[in-house]
Each structure stands twice: as C-alpha cells, then as structure tokens.
Amino acid sequence: MACGQSLVTTLEAIRMVVTGSTYREVEDKLDIAPSTISGIMDRREQYLSVSKNG
C-alpha cells in the first residue's frame, strides 16, 4: 500500500479522483499527501487488480 495506507483508503482515493475530486479534496478528506495520491493513481490498475483478486 502507499505509505502505509490501507487498501480501503487507497481505493477510496482512486474512486474520489476518478469521479472528479481534486488531489487537494482527497488530501483534506483522507489525509493523504498529493504526491502519494499521484503515486496511487500511477499504480491504480495494480490496486484495482488486488482488490478484485484479494
């Protein structure tokens, strides 16, 4: 997971960005740094694959 974030939090960050939230809005709601959100989005297919298979 990204910097110790739970899979649930990581998936919520992905959902928020995909549905139109800004990185700042995600940061405010989930307390995740924008640089971490960027990394999550870069690897989102991996996270989504794990959530479907896990």
VEXDREN-2710 file (C-alpha; in Angstrom, 1 decimal):
% VEXDREN-2710
k/r/px/py/pz
1/MET/0.0/0.0/0.0
2/ALA/1.0/3.6/-0.5
3/CYS/2.9/4.8/2.6
4/GLY/1.1/2.5/5.0
5/GLN/-2.4/3.4/3.8
6/SER/-5.0/0.6/4.0
7/LEU/-6.3/-0.8/0.8
8/VAL/-9.8/0.6/1.6
9/THR/-8.3/4.1/1.9
10/THR/-6.3/3.7/-1.3
11/LEU/-9.3/2.5/-3.2
12/GLU/-11.3/5.4/-1.8
13/ALA/-8.7/7.8/-3.0
14/ILE/-8.8/6.3/-6.5
15/ARG/-12.6/6.5/-6.5
16/MET/-12.6/10.1/-5.5
17/VAL/-10.1/11.2/-8.2
18/VAL/-11.9/9.1/-10.9
19/THR/-15.2/10.7/-10.0
20/GLY/-13.8/14.3/-10.2
21/SER/-12.3/15.2/-6.8
22/THR/-9.1/17.2/-6.8
23/TYR/-6.0/15.9/-5.1
24/ARG/-6.5/18.6/-2.6
25/GLU/-10.0/17.4/-1.8
26/VAL/-8.7/13.8/-1.4
27/GLU/-5.9/15.1/0.8
28/ASP/-8.4/17.0/3.0
29/LYS/-10.8/14.1/3.4
30/LEU/-8.3/11.1/3.6
31/ASP/-5.2/12.8/5.0
32/ILE/-3.0/11.6/2.1
33/ALA/-0.3/13.9/0.6
34/PRO/-0.8/14.9/-3.0
35/SER/2.4/13.2/-4.0
36/THR/1.1/9.9/-2.5
37/ILE/-2.1/10.3/-4.4
38/SER/-0.2/10.8/-7.6
39/GLY/1.7/7.5/-6.9
40/ILE/-1.6/5.8/-6.2
41/MET/-3.0/7.0/-9.5
42/ASP/0.1/5.9/-11.3
43/ARG/-0.4/2.3/-9.9
44/ARG/-4.2/2.3/-9.8
45/GLU/-4.5/-0.7/-12.1
46/GLN/-2.4/-2.8/-9.7
47/TYR/-4.5/-1.7/-6.7
48/LEU/-7.7/-2.4/-8.5
49/SER/-6.4/-5.8/-9.6
50/VAL/-5.5/-6.7/-6.0
51/SER/-8.9/-5.6/-4.7
52/LYS/-10.7/-7.9/-7.3
53/ASN/-8.4/-10.9/-6.6
54/GLY/-7.9/-10.4/-2.8
END
